[in-house]
Amino acid sequence: MTKTMTRKIKVPQEVSITVQEGNKVTLKGPKGELSRTFETHRVEVTGEGNTITLVGSPANKQTSVIVETIVAHIRNMVEGLIYGYCYKMRVMYSHFPMSIQVDKDIINVKNFLGEKFPRQAKIVGNTKVEVKGQEIIISGIEKDSVGQTASNLERNSKVKGKDIRRYQDGIYLVETTNITPKQTRGSVIEVIRE
């Protein structure tokens, strides 16, 4: 018989848990609903009340890494459902004034370095993008989607073929916060190792 490792994750009362067959975890909270499927043969996920139990087999280093990754994903999901995520970006230019427009699931960057055609960045998932002058606010409840949208925008406004010491135009990440400020500095979940 092989050894197993167990982690129990206690989530706050305002978040409800549903675990379906195939390691699909669905969490519902004050800001919405998130679900994620953890496709691995090493870990079995079960849920009861406000506790999620992860059982990894065999108990070795690879299984430990997978279990801790799943714990981190669940922590991000719970934090997003309670507090949300907000990334603030700033438009910087010294040569050509650029303008930003949001169309459905695309962000258009016009007149970047005097280019005729707009550069486009994709908005991922249910992320909301607001443009206020030279500031762009990207917010949502799923950390992966908010971060990927910010990354898409920053990558698409990268200066290529010019001296970046002189041409520092672009869109840069300035601050990462939560939509609702946190009251405590600790983790939103409690992990019990067995």
C-alpha positions in Angstrom: 0.0 0.0 0.0 1.4 3.4 -1.0 1.7 6.4 1.4 -0.6 9.4 0.8 -0.4 13.0 1.7 -3.5 15.0 2.8 -4.2 18.7 2.9 -7.5 20.1 4.2 -8.4 23.6 3.1 -10.9 25.6 5.2 -12.6 28.4 3.4 -14.6 31.3 4.9 -18.3 31.0 5.5 -19.3 33.4 2.7 -17.9 31.1 0.1 -19.8 27.9 -0.8 -18.0 24.8 -2.2 -19.1 22.3 -4.8 -16.8 19.5 -5.9 -17.9 17.4 -8.9 -16.5 14.2 -10.3 -13.2 14.7 -12.2 -11.7 17.1 -9.7 -13.9 20.0 -10.8 -14.1 22.6 -8.0 -16.8 25.3 -8.1 -16.8 28.2 -5.6 -19.6 30.8 -5.1 -19.0 34.0 -3.2 -20.2 37.5 -2.8 -18.6 38.7 -6.1 -19.6 35.8 -8.4 -18.8 32.2 -9.2 -15.6 30.5 -10.3 -14.9 26.9 -11.3 -11.7 25.1 -12.2 -10.9 21.5 -13.1 -7.6 20.1 -11.8 -6.7 17.4 -14.2 -4.1 15.1 -12.5 -4.1 11.5 -11.7 -2.0 12.0 -8.5 -4.5 14.1 -6.5 -8.1 13.4 -5.6 -10.3 16.4 -4.6 -13.3 16.1 -2.3 -15.4 18.7 -0.6 -17.7 18.7 2.5 -19.2 21.8 4.2 -16.6 24.5 4.0 -13.6 22.2 3.7 -11.8 20.9 0.6 -9.7 17.8 1.1 -6.8 17.0 -1.2 -5.4 13.5 -1.1 -2.2 12.9 -3.1 -0.8 9.5 -3.9 2.1 8.5 -3.8 3.6 10.8 -1.2 6.7 12.1 -3.0 8.1 15.4 -4.2 6.2 15.6 -7.5 2.9 14.9 -5.7 3.7 17.5 -3.1 4.3 20.2 -5.8 1.0 19.4 -7.5 -0.9 19.5 -4.2 0.6 22.9 -3.2 -0.2 24.3 -6.7 -3.8 23.3 -6.3 -3.8 24.9 -2.8 -2.5 28.1 -4.4 -5.1 28.1 -7.1 -7.9 27.6 -4.6 -6.5 30.4 -2.4 -6.5 32.8 -5.5 -10.1 31.8 -6.3 -11.3 32.4 -2.8 -9.5 35.8 -2.6 -11.0 36.8 -5.9 -14.5 35.9 -4.8 -14.2 37.9 -1.6 -11.9 40.8 -2.5 -11.5 40.8 -6.3 -8.3 41.9 -8.2 -7.5 45.3 -9.6 -4.4 46.1 -11.8 -3.6 49.8 -12.5 -1.6 50.6 -15.6 -0.3 54.0 -16.9 0.0 55.2 -20.5 3.5 56.8 -21.0 4.6 58.7 -24.1 7.0 61.4 -25.0 6.9 61.5 -28.8 3.4 60.6 -30.1 0.3 61.0 -28.0 -1.5 57.7 -28.0 -5.2 57.0 -27.3 -6.8 53.8 -25.8 -10.2 52.5 -26.7 -12.1 49.4 -25.5 -14.3 47.5 -28.0 -16.1 44.5 -26.5 -13.1 42.1 -25.9 -10.3 44.0 -27.6 -8.3 47.0 -26.4 -7.1 49.3 -29.3 -3.9 51.3 -28.8 -4.0 54.1 -31.5 -1.1 56.2 -32.7 1.6 54.2 -30.8 4.9 55.7 -32.0 3.0 57.3 -34.9 1.9 54.0 -36.4 -1.1 54.2 -38.8 -2.8 51.0 -37.7 -3.9 50.4 -34.1 -2.3 47.7 -32.0 -4.8 45.3 -30.4 -4.7 43.5 -27.1 -7.2 40.8 -26.1 -9.3 41.0 -23.0 -9.4 37.6 -21.3 -12.4 36.1 -19.5 -14.9 38.4 -17.6 -12.3 41.1 -17.0 -13.5 44.7 -16.9 -11.3 47.4 -18.5 -11.8 51.1 -17.8 -9.8 53.9 -19.4 -9.6 57.2 -17.4 -7.3 59.6 -19.2 -3.7 58.2 -19.0 -4.7 55.5 -16.5 -6.1 52.1 -17.3 -7.9 50.0 -14.6 -8.2 46.3 -15.2 -10.4 44.5 -12.6 -12.1 41.1 -12.1 -12.5 38.1 -9.8 -10.2 35.7 -11.6 -6.5 36.4 -11.0 -5.3 34.6 -14.1 -7.6 36.5 -16.5 -6.8 39.9 -15.0 -3.1 39.3 -15.1 -3.2 37.9 -18.6 -5.1 40.9 -19.9 -2.6 43.3 -18.3 0.2 41.3 -19.8 -1.4 41.3 -23.3 -1.6 45.1 -23.1 1.9 45.6 -21.9 3.4 43.2 -24.5 1.5 44.8 -27.4 2.8 48.3 -26.5 6.5 47.2 -26.5 8.9 49.3 -28.5 10.7 47.3 -31.2 13.5 48.3 -33.6 14.3 51.5 -31.7 16.6 52.5 -28.8 14.5 51.8 -25.7 16.6 54.3 -23.7 15.2 57.1 -25.8 11.8 55.7 -26.8 10.2 54.8 -23.4 6.7 55.0 -24.8 4.4 52.2 -23.7 1.8 51.0 -21.2 3.2 50.0 -17.9 1.9 48.2 -14.8 1.9 50.6 -11.9 0.0 48.9 -9.0 -1.7 45.7 -8.1 -4.4 45.8 -5.5 -7.8 44.3 -4.5 -11.2 45.8 -5.5 -12.3 45.6 -1.9 -9.5 46.4 0.6 -8.4 43.5 2.8 -8.9 43.8 6.6 -6.2 41.4 7.5 -2.7 40.7 6.1 -3.0 36.9 6.4 -4.3 34.3 4.0 -8.0 34.0 3.3 -7.9 30.2 3.7 -6.5 27.9 6.4 -4.5 24.9 5.2 -4.2 21.9 7.6 -1.4 19.4 6.8 -1.8 15.8 7.8 
